[in-house]
Amino acid sequence: MSIRKKILAGGILFALALASILSYNSYQRFITMIMQDHERDALRTAHTALAFLDADNFSAQIENPLERQEILEAWQEIADTQDVMFIYVIEPFDNYNNIRFDINVMHTESEYTVVPRGYVQRTSSDEYKIAYRDLYEGGKKYAFVVRDNGISITGDHVTSLVPIKSSEGVVQSILCVQWQMDELDSEKILFLRRTVTTMLTVLLLMLFIGRWYLKNHLLDPLSALTDGVKEISGGNLDRKINVRTGDEFQTLAENFNDMTDELKTQMKNLAKVTAENERIETELDVATKIQASMLPKDFSVDGRADIFATMIPAKEVGGDLYDFYKLDENRLFITIADVSGKGIPAALFMVAAITNLRNFVSGLNDLKSAIESTNDQLCANNGGGLFVTAFSGVLDLETGILRYVNAGHNPPLIRRRGKTFEELPMELNFVLGGWENWPYVQQEIQLDAGDTIFLYTDGVTEAADTTGKLYSLERLKTFLDGLKETASAKEILAAVYDSLEKFSAGAEQSDDITMLAVKFEGRN
């Protein structure tokens, strides 16, 4: 379908929708006004009829044949002169489920007949029950019930209800005036006919005027723009679009002309930009390889410790690190750390952190001093305001004693033989690179053969699924507890990473994921 037909069809649909909305709103406002008039008339008639009753002596009044006849004659005249279908007094009982008629009259031309005094019938609807209760218990001065659903045995009508109260304010009975809505229905139909006729006339006029206006001010300029753009997209960047309408179409045509000029310039620069992007990608690839080369890959450090580690960066280069190596024949150094931030800055700070840790741990014979020296060095050269959370430990492979310092990192998890994983006890220490001269606390724990320690960064527990739900520490502990105790360090890490991939399937990795597991095997 061409744009001309689409715009024409859209205009017709819009006009029809607008006409329908306006007609409906007008109809609803009209119905509301007519209904309010009917309710006011019914209420006024009810008060007129109520004036013939003595609320304090109502029972005696209707018992007296003469007085009852006077009431009936007066009500009959009201019904006939005001086109009221039914005037009656009822007494609800049985929790408003039934009503008893005291006195009633019908319009002379009504096809229905009056009911005898004392006649009982079921309350015809819940609307009437609510109205009765409001008048008897709610203290209301009047109520309305509208039945316009076409299923009432007495036809569509509006009933005005007023309580017959004694001078002491006690409700004796309820006076009801029923007004048929035949006149309202006739007025509805007449209003609808007039409204539809007017709207259709206006609609046709709008279509003729709109078609002429659209052709001259929209469709013809749009065709010129379409033809020009098609030629430009075909490669003719020298094509100029000529539209002189003095409006946005002319501005758009001029912008297209300017765009073709800029496009020719941009195409000349595109080759340079492409070459620069390729160079950056190459450098990132080299940086990734350099970073990966700094992390140890030979995990067969000693038969007394089964160790394995992995690091999956969120970007080409990451800010996580792990490290392990033997300080001497019986001491194994392990560490895991997470640099704040991501990308190249985090990777550079990671290099500084791992280099300083290696230097101080190898040069000093005390883990606490090595960590404090590393912190001071990072603080002294921290122009970017970065910091590192780190866990470092020295495992004595002969005795099984693990001495460790936690610098604001996630507490590792430990599983004793035959037990479940739990958090390693941790003292409160500050991050590395955050506060110079911080006195770090060193702790130690005795490991037995078969004990396993699992180190991780927050990229593990804070991995999210497509709904934003986190993997969480509790889920990690539960999963680790379900693994066999005989599982090797490599098998543990592979299983955890597989669990993470399944949990976050379809979601983008937001943080580096680094894990390190050590299983103490004991003496050879």
VEXDREN-2710 file (C-alpha; in Angstrom, 1 decimal):
% VEXDREN-2710
k/r/px/py/pz
1/MET/0.0/0.0/0.0
2/SER/1.4/3.4/-1.0
3/ILE/1.9/6.2/1.5
4/ARG/-0.9/8.1/0.0
5/LYS/-3.4/5.3/0.6
6/LYS/-1.9/4.7/4.1
7/ILE/-2.4/8.4/5.1
8/LEU/-5.9/8.5/3.6
9/ALA/-6.8/5.3/5.4
10/GLY/-5.2/6.6/8.6
11/GLY/-7.1/9.9/8.3
12/ILE/-10.4/8.0/7.8
13/LEU/-9.8/5.8/10.8
14/PHE/-8.7/8.8/12.9
15/ALA/-11.8/10.7/12.0
16/LEU/-14.0/7.7/12.7
17/ALA/-12.4/7.2/16.1
18/LEU/-12.7/10.9/16.9
19/ALA/-16.3/10.9/15.9
20/SER/-17.0/7.8/17.9
21/ILE/-15.4/9.2/21.0
22/LEU/-17.1/12.5/20.7
23/SER/-20.5/10.8/20.1
24/TYR/-20.0/8.5/23.0
25/ASN/-19.0/11.3/25.4
26/SER/-21.9/13.4/24.2
27/TYR/-24.3/10.5/24.6
28/GLN/-23.1/9.7/28.1
29/ARG/-23.4/13.3/29.2
30/PHE/-26.9/13.5/27.7
31/ILE/-28.0/10.3/29.4
32/THR/-26.6/11.5/32.7
33/MET/-28.5/14.8/32.4
34/ILE/-31.7/13.1/31.4
35/MET/-31.4/10.5/34.3
36/GLN/-30.8/13.3/36.8
37/ASP/-33.9/15.0/35.5
38/HIS/-35.9/11.8/35.9
39/GLU/-34.5/11.3/39.4
40/ARG/-35.4/14.8/40.5
41/ASP/-38.9/14.5/39.1
42/ALA/-39.4/11.1/40.8
43/LEU/-38.1/12.5/44.1
44/ARG/-40.3/15.6/43.8
45/THR/-43.3/13.4/43.1
46/ALA/-42.4/11.2/46.1
47/HIS/-42.3/14.2/48.5
48/THR/-45.7/15.4/47.0
49/ALA/-47.2/12.0/47.7
50/LEU/-45.6/11.9/51.2
51/ALA/-47.4/15.1/52.1
52/PHE/-50.7/13.1/52.2
53/LEU/-49.4/10.8/54.9
54/ASP/-49.3/11.3/58.7
55/ALA/-46.1/9.5/59.7
56/ASP/-47.1/9.5/63.4
57/ASN/-50.5/7.9/62.7
58/PHE/-49.7/6.1/59.5
59/SER/-51.0/2.7/60.5
60/ALA/-54.3/4.1/61.8
61/GLN/-54.6/6.4/58.7
62/ILE/-54.4/3.5/56.2
63/GLU/-56.7/1.4/58.4
64/ASN/-59.4/4.0/58.2
65/PRO/-61.3/3.4/54.9
66/LEU/-62.2/7.0/54.4
67/GLU/-58.7/8.3/55.0
68/ARG/-57.2/5.5/52.9
69/GLN/-59.6/6.4/50.1
70/GLU/-58.6/10.0/50.2
71/ILE/-54.9/9.1/49.9
72/LEU/-55.6/6.7/47.0
73/GLU/-57.6/9.4/45.1
74/ALA/-54.9/12.0/45.7
75/TRP/-52.1/9.6/44.6
76/GLN/-54.1/8.5/41.6
77/GLU/-54.3/12.1/40.4
78/ILE/-50.6/12.5/40.9
79/ALA/-49.8/9.3/39.0
80/ASP/-52.1/10.3/36.1
81/THR/-51.0/13.9/35.8
82/GLN/-47.3/13.3/36.2
83/ASP/-47.1/10.1/34.2
84/VAL/-46.0/8.0/37.3
85/MET/-46.4/4.3/36.8
86/PHE/-46.6/3.2/40.4
87/ILE/-46.9/4.8/43.9
88/TYR/-46.8/2.5/46.8
89/VAL/-45.7/2.1/50.5
90/ILE/-43.9/-1.1/51.6
91/GLU/-42.5/-2.5/54.8
92/PRO/-39.3/-4.6/54.3
93/PHE/-38.8/-7.6/56.6
94/ASP/-36.7/-10.8/56.9
95/ASN/-33.5/-8.8/56.6
96/TYR/-34.9/-6.9/53.6
97/ASN/-35.4/-10.1/51.6
98/ASN/-39.2/-9.6/51.5
99/ILE/-41.6/-6.7/51.4
100/ARG/-45.2/-6.2/52.5
101/PHE/-47.4/-3.7/50.6
102/ASP/-49.4/-1.3/52.8
103/ILE/-51.1/0.9/50.1
104/ASN/-50.5/1.4/46.3
105/VAL/-51.9/2.9/43.2
106/MET/-51.2/2.4/39.4
107/HIS/-51.4/4.8/36.5
108/THR/-54.8/4.6/34.9
109/GLU/-53.3/3.5/31.6
110/SER/-51.0/0.9/33.1
111/GLU/-51.4/-2.7/32.1
112/TYR/-50.6/-3.8/35.7
113/THR/-53.1/-3.9/38.6
114/VAL/-52.7/-2.8/42.2
115/VAL/-51.9/-5.4/44.8
116/PRO/-54.0/-6.0/47.9
117/ARG/-53.0/-4.6/51.2
118/GLY/-50.7/-7.0/53.1
119/TYR/-49.5/-8.5/49.8
120/VAL/-46.0/-10.0/50.3
121/GLN/-43.3/-10.6/47.6
122/ARG/-39.6/-11.2/47.4
123/THR/-37.4/-8.2/47.1
124/SER/-36.7/-8.0/43.4
125/SER/-33.0/-7.1/43.4
126/ASP/-29.9/-6.4/45.6
127/GLU/-30.2/-2.7/44.6
128/TYR/-33.5/-2.5/46.4
129/LYS/-32.1/-4.3/49.5
130/ILE/-29.3/-1.8/49.7
131/ALA/-31.7/1.1/49.3
132/TYR/-34.0/-0.3/52.0
133/ARG/-31.1/-0.8/54.4
134/ASP/-29.7/2.7/53.7
135/LEU/-33.1/4.3/54.6
136/TYR/-33.7/2.2/57.7
137/GLU/-30.2/1.9/59.1
138/GLY/-28.1/4.5/57.3
139/GLY/-30.2/7.5/58.1
140/LYS/-30.4/8.6/54.4
141/LYS/-33.2/11.0/53.4
142/TYR/-33.9/9.4/50.1
143/ALA/-32.6/6.8/47.6
144/PHE/-32.8/5.9/43.9
145/VAL/-32.9/2.6/42.2
146/VAL/-32.5/2.5/38.4
147/ARG/-33.5/-0.6/36.4
148/ASP/-32.5/-0.1/32.8
149/ASN/-31.2/-3.6/31.9
150/GLY/-34.3/-4.6/30.0
151/ILE/-35.1/-7.6/32.3
152/SER/-37.4/-6.1/34.9
153/ILE/-40.9/-7.5/34.9
154/THR/-42.3/-3.9/35.1
155/GLY/-40.0/-2.6/32.3
156/ASP/-37.1/-0.2/32.6
157/HIS/-37.8/2.4/35.3
158/VAL/-36.4/4.6/38.0
159/THR/-37.7/4.4/41.6
160/SER/-37.5/7.1/44.1
161/LEU/-37.6/5.9/47.8
162/VAL/-38.2/8.2/50.8
163/PRO/-38.6/7.0/54.4
164/ILE/-41.9/7.6/56.3
165/LYS/-40.5/8.9/59.6
166/SER/-42.4/9.6/62.8
167/SER/-41.8/12.9/64.7
168/GLU/-39.3/10.9/66.8
169/GLY/-37.3/10.0/63.7
170/VAL/-38.3/6.3/63.6
171/VAL/-38.8/4.9/60.1
172/GLN/-42.3/3.4/59.8
173/SER/-42.3/2.4/56.1
174/ILE/-40.9/3.4/52.8
175/LEU/-42.8/5.4/50.1
176/CYS/-41.8/4.5/46.6
177/VAL/-42.5/6.3/43.3
178/GLN/-41.8/4.3/40.1
179/TRP/-41.3/6.2/36.9
180/GLN/-41.1/4.3/33.6
181/MET/-38.2/5.3/31.3
182/ASP/-40.1/4.9/28.0
183/GLU/-39.7/8.7/27.5
184/LEU/-36.0/8.4/28.3
185/ASP/-35.5/5.6/25.8
186/SER/-37.2/7.7/23.1
187/GLU/-35.0/10.7/23.9
188/LYS/-31.9/8.4/23.7
189/ILE/-32.8/7.2/20.2
190/LEU/-33.6/10.7/19.0
191/PHE/-30.3/12.0/20.4
192/LEU/-28.3/9.2/18.8
193/ARG/-29.9/9.8/15.4
194/ARG/-29.1/13.5/15.5
195/THR/-25.6/12.9/16.8
196/VAL/-24.7/10.2/14.2
197/THR/-26.1/12.3/11.3
198/THR/-24.1/15.4/12.4
199/MET/-20.9/13.4/12.9
200/LEU/-21.1/11.7/9.5
201/THR/-21.7/15.1/7.8
202/VAL/-18.7/16.6/9.6
203/LEU/-16.6/13.5/8.8
204/LEU/-17.3/13.7/5.1
205/LEU/-16.4/17.4/5.0
206/MET/-13.2/16.7/6.9
207/LEU/-12.3/13.9/4.5
208/PHE/-12.7/16.2/1.4
209/ILE/-10.8/19.1/2.9
210/GLY/-8.1/16.8/4.4
211/ARG/-7.5/15.0/1.1
212/TRP/-6.9/18.3/-0.7
213/TYR/-4.6/19.6/2.1
214/LEU/-2.6/16.4/2.4
215/LYS/-2.0/16.2/-1.3
216/ASN/-0.7/19.7/-1.7
217/HIS/1.1/20.1/1.6
218/LEU/2.3/16.6/2.5
219/LEU/2.1/13.9/-0.2
220/ASP/3.7/15.8/-3.1
221/PRO/6.6/17.1/-1.0
222/LEU/7.0/13.6/0.5
223/SER/7.2/12.1/-3.0
224/ALA/9.9/14.5/-3.9
225/LEU/11.8/13.6/-0.8
226/THR/11.4/9.9/-1.4
227/ASP/12.7/10.1/-4.9
228/GLY/15.6/12.1/-3.9
229/VAL/16.6/9.9/-1.0
230/LYS/16.3/6.8/-3.2
231/GLU/18.7/8.3/-5.7
232/ILE/21.1/9.3/-2.9
233/SER/21.0/5.8/-1.3
234/GLY/21.8/4.4/-4.8
235/GLY/25.2/6.2/-4.6
236/ASN/24.5/9.5/-6.2
237/LEU/25.8/11.8/-3.5
238/ASP/25.7/14.8/-5.9
239/ARG/21.9/14.7/-6.1
240/LYS/20.2/17.7/-4.6
241/ILE/16.6/17.6/-3.4
242/ASN/14.5/20.6/-4.4
243/VAL/11.5/21.2/-2.1
244/ARG/10.1/24.7/-1.7
245/THR/7.2/24.5/0.8
246/GLY/8.5/26.9/3.5
247/ASP/7.9/24.3/6.3
248/GLU/9.6/21.3/7.8
249/PHE/9.7/19.5/4.5
250/GLN/11.9/22.1/3.0
251/THR/14.1/22.1/6.1
252/LEU/14.3/18.3/5.8
253/ALA/15.3/18.5/2.1
254/GLU/18.0/21.1/3.0
255/ASN/19.2/18.8/5.8
256/PHE/19.4/15.9/3.3
257/ASN/21.5/18.0/1.0
258/ASP/23.8/19.0/3.8
259/MET/24.0/15.4/4.9
260/THR/25.2/14.2/1.5
261/ASP/28.0/16.7/1.6
262/GLU/29.0/15.6/5.1
263/LEU/28.6/12.0/4.1
264/LYS/31.2/12.4/1.4
265/THR/33.6/13.8/3.9
266/GLN/32.8/11.1/6.4
267/MET/33.4/8.4/3.9
268/LYS/36.9/9.7/3.4
269/ASN/37.6/9.5/7.1
270/LEU/36.0/6.1/7.5
271/ALA/39.1/4.2/6.4
272/LYS/41.2/6.1/9.0
273/VAL/38.6/5.3/11.8
274/THR/38.5/1.6/10.8
275/ALA/42.2/1.3/10.9
276/GLU/42.3/3.0/14.3
277/ASN/39.7/0.6/15.7
278/GLU/41.6/-2.3/14.4
279/ARG/44.7/-1.0/16.1
280/ILE/42.9/-0.6/19.4
281/GLU/41.4/-4.1/19.2
282/THR/44.9/-5.5/18.5
283/GLU/46.3/-3.7/21.5
284/LEU/43.5/-4.9/23.7
285/ASP/44.1/-8.5/22.5
286/VAL/47.8/-8.1/23.4
287/ALA/46.9/-6.6/26.8
288/THR/44.6/-9.6/27.5
289/LYS/47.4/-12.0/26.6
290/ILE/49.9/-10.1/28.8
291/GLN/47.5/-10.1/31.7
292/ALA/46.8/-13.8/31.2
293/SER/50.5/-14.6/31.1
294/MET/51.0/-13.0/34.5
295/LEU/48.7/-15.5/36.2
296/PRO/50.2/-18.9/37.0
297/LYS/49.0/-21.8/34.8
298/ASP/51.0/-24.6/36.2
299/PHE/49.0/-26.1/39.0
300/SER/51.2/-29.0/39.9
301/VAL/53.2/-27.0/42.5
302/ASP/53.3/-29.7/45.2
303/GLY/51.7/-33.1/45.7
304/ARG/50.6/-32.1/49.2
305/ALA/48.2/-29.5/47.8
306/ASP/45.7/-29.9/45.0
307/ILE/45.2/-26.4/43.6
308/PHE/43.4/-24.9/40.7
309/ALA/42.3/-21.4/39.7
310/THR/40.4/-19.6/36.9
311/MET/39.8/-16.0/35.9
312/ILE/37.1/-14.9/33.4
313/PRO/37.1/-11.1/32.8
314/ALA/33.9/-9.2/32.2
315/LYS/35.7/-7.1/29.5
316/GLU/38.7/-7.9/27.3
317/VAL/40.9/-7.2/30.3
318/GLY/39.8/-7.4/33.9
319/GLY/40.7/-6.2/37.4
320/ASP/40.6/-9.6/39.3
321/LEU/43.8/-11.6/40.0
322/TYR/44.9/-14.8/41.6
323/ASP/48.4/-16.0/42.4
324/PHE/50.1/-18.9/44.0
325/TYR/53.7/-20.2/44.3
326/LYS/56.0/-21.9/46.8
327/LEU/58.1/-19.6/49.0
328/ASP/60.3/-22.5/50.0
329/GLU/60.2/-26.3/50.3
330/ASN/57.2/-26.3/52.7
331/ARG/55.4/-23.0/52.3
332/LEU/52.8/-22.3/49.6
333/PHE/51.6/-18.7/49.1
334/ILE/48.1/-18.2/47.7
335/THR/46.1/-15.0/47.0
336/ILE/43.0/-13.8/45.3
337/ALA/42.1/-10.1/44.8
338/ASP/39.5/-7.8/43.1
339/VAL/40.4/-4.4/41.9
340/SER/37.7/-1.7/42.0
341/GLY/36.6/-0.8/38.5
342/LYS/37.0/-2.7/35.2
343/GLY/38.9/-2.4/31.9
344/ILE/42.4/-1.1/31.3
345/PRO/42.7/1.1/34.5
346/ALA/41.7/-1.9/36.7
347/ALA/44.1/-4.2/34.8
348/LEU/47.0/-1.8/35.3
349/PHE/46.3/-1.4/39.0
350/MET/46.0/-5.2/39.1
351/VAL/49.5/-5.5/37.7
352/ALA/50.8/-3.1/40.3
353/ALA/49.1/-5.1/43.1
354/ILE/50.3/-8.5/42.0
355/THR/53.9/-7.2/41.4
356/ASN/54.1/-5.6/44.8
357/LEU/52.6/-8.6/46.5
358/ARG/55.2/-10.9/44.8
359/ASN/58.1/-8.6/45.7
360/PHE/57.1/-8.1/49.4
361/VAL/56.0/-11.7/50.1
362/SER/59.2/-13.1/48.6
363/GLY/61.4/-10.5/50.3
364/LEU/59.9/-10.5/53.7
365/ASN/59.5/-13.6/55.9
366/ASP/56.2/-12.3/57.5
367/LEU/52.9/-12.3/55.7
368/LYS/51.5/-9.4/57.8
369/SER/54.5/-7.2/57.0
370/ALA/54.3/-8.1/53.3
371/ILE/50.6/-7.1/53.2
372/GLU/51.2/-3.8/55.0
373/SER/54.1/-2.9/52.7
374/THR/52.0/-3.7/49.7
375/ASN/49.3/-1.5/51.0
376/ASP/51.6/1.4/51.7
377/GLN/53.2/1.1/48.2
378/LEU/49.7/1.1/46.5
379/CYS/48.6/4.1/48.5
380/ALA/51.7/6.0/47.5
381/ASN/51.1/5.5/43.8
382/ASN/47.3/5.6/43.6
383/GLY/46.5/8.7/41.5
384/GLY/43.4/7.0/40.1
385/GLY/41.8/6.4/43.5
386/LEU/41.5/2.6/43.0
387/PHE/41.7/0.0/45.7
388/VAL/42.0/-3.8/46.0
389/THR/40.2/-6.3/48.1
390/ALA/42.5/-9.2/48.7
391/PHE/42.8/-12.5/50.6
392/SER/46.4/-13.8/51.0
393/GLY/47.6/-16.8/52.9
394/VAL/50.7/-19.0/53.5
395/LEU/50.0/-22.7/53.8
396/ASP/52.6/-24.8/55.6
397/LEU/52.5/-28.0/53.6
398/GLU/54.3/-29.9/56.4
399/THR/52.1/-28.9/59.4
400/GLY/48.8/-27.9/57.6
401/ILE/48.8/-24.5/59.3
402/LEU/47.3/-21.7/57.2
403/ARG/48.3/-18.2/58.1
404/TYR/46.2/-15.6/56.3
405/VAL/45.3/-11.9/56.1
406/ASN/42.0/-10.7/54.6
407/ALA/42.0/-7.1/53.3
408/GLY/38.3/-6.4/52.8
409/HIS/37.7/-9.4/50.6
410/ASN/34.9/-12.0/50.6
411/PRO/35.6/-14.5/53.3
412/PRO/36.7/-17.8/51.7
413/LEU/34.7/-21.0/52.3
414/ILE/36.3/-24.0/54.0
415/ARG/35.0/-27.6/54.2
416/ARG/36.4/-29.9/56.8
417/ARG/36.5/-33.6/56.0
418/GLY/32.9/-35.0/56.4
419/LYS/31.3/-31.5/57.0
420/THR/29.8/-28.7/54.9
421/PHE/31.3/-25.5/53.6
422/GLU/31.4/-22.6/56.0
423/GLU/33.0/-19.1/56.0
424/LEU/36.6/-18.9/57.2
425/PRO/36.8/-16.8/60.4
426/MET/37.7/-13.2/59.5
427/GLU/39.0/-10.2/61.4
428/LEU/38.0/-6.8/60.1
429/ASN/40.8/-5.3/57.8
430/PHE/40.7/-2.4/55.4
431/VAL/41.2/-2.8/51.6
432/LEU/44.7/-2.4/50.0
433/GLY/45.4/1.0/48.6
434/GLY/42.8/2.7/50.7
435/TRP/44.5/3.8/53.9
436/GLU/48.3/4.1/54.4
437/ASN/49.9/2.6/57.5
438/TRP/46.9/0.4/58.2
439/PRO/47.8/-2.3/60.9
440/TYR/46.5/-5.5/59.3
441/VAL/45.6/-8.5/61.5
442/GLN/47.0/-11.9/60.7
443/GLN/45.1/-15.1/61.6
444/GLU/45.8/-18.8/61.3
445/ILE/43.9/-22.1/61.2
446/GLN/45.0/-25.7/61.3
447/LEU/44.1/-27.7/58.2
448/ASP/43.8/-31.5/58.2
449/ALA/44.2/-33.8/55.2
450/GLY/41.1/-33.6/53.0
451/ASP/40.2/-30.1/54.0
452/THR/39.2/-27.8/51.1
453/ILE/39.4/-24.0/50.9
454/PHE/37.4/-22.2/48.1
455/LEU/38.4/-18.6/47.3
456/TYR/36.3/-16.4/45.0
457/THR/35.6/-12.8/44.0
458/ASP/32.2/-11.1/44.2
459/GLY/31.7/-11.8/40.4
460/VAL/30.6/-15.2/41.6
461/THR/28.0/-14.4/44.2
462/GLU/26.8/-11.3/42.4
463/ALA/26.3/-13.0/39.0
464/ALA/22.7/-12.1/38.0
465/ASP/20.1/-13.8/35.9
466/THR/17.9/-12.0/33.3
467/THR/15.6/-10.8/36.0
468/GLY/18.4/-9.2/38.1
469/LYS/18.3/-11.9/40.8
470/LEU/21.8/-12.6/42.3
471/TYR/23.4/-16.0/42.5
472/SER/24.2/-15.3/46.2
473/LEU/26.5/-16.7/48.9
474/GLU/23.8/-19.1/50.2
475/ARG/23.3/-20.6/46.7
476/LEU/27.0/-21.0/46.3
477/LYS/27.4/-22.8/49.7
478/THR/24.4/-25.0/48.9
479/PHE/25.9/-26.0/45.6
480/LEU/29.4/-26.6/47.0
481/ASP/27.9/-28.8/49.8
482/GLY/26.3/-31.0/47.1
483/LEU/29.7/-31.8/45.4
484/LYS/31.5/-35.0/46.3
485/GLU/34.3/-34.7/48.9
486/THR/36.5/-36.6/46.5
487/ALA/36.1/-33.9/43.8
488/SER/39.4/-32.3/42.8
489/ALA/40.1/-28.5/42.9
490/LYS/39.7/-28.4/39.1
491/GLU/36.4/-30.3/39.2
492/ILE/35.1/-28.0/41.9
493/LEU/35.8/-24.9/39.9
494/ALA/34.4/-26.4/36.7
495/ALA/31.2/-27.4/38.5
496/VAL/30.7/-23.9/40.0
497/TYR/31.3/-22.2/36.7
498/ASP/28.8/-24.5/35.0
499/SER/26.3/-23.6/37.7
500/LEU/26.9/-19.9/37.1
501/GLU/26.4/-20.2/33.4
502/LYS/23.1/-22.0/33.8
503/PHE/21.9/-19.5/36.4
504/SER/22.8/-16.4/34.3
505/ALA/22.0/-17.8/30.9
506/GLY/21.0/-14.9/28.6
507/ALA/22.3/-12.2/31.0
508/GLU/25.5/-10.2/30.3
509/GLN/28.4/-10.8/32.6
510/SER/28.8/-7.7/34.7
511/ASP/31.9/-8.5/36.7
512/ASP/35.1/-10.5/36.5
513/ILE/34.6/-14.1/37.8
514/THR/37.7/-15.5/39.6
515/MET/37.9/-18.6/41.7
516/LEU/40.8/-20.5/43.4
517/ALA/40.4/-23.8/45.3
518/VAL/43.0/-25.5/47.5
519/LYS/42.6/-29.0/48.8
520/PHE/45.1/-29.9/51.5
521/GLU/46.3/-33.5/50.9
522/GLY/48.7/-33.7/53.9
523/ARG/52.2/-35.1/54.1
524/ASN/53.5/-37.2/51.1
END
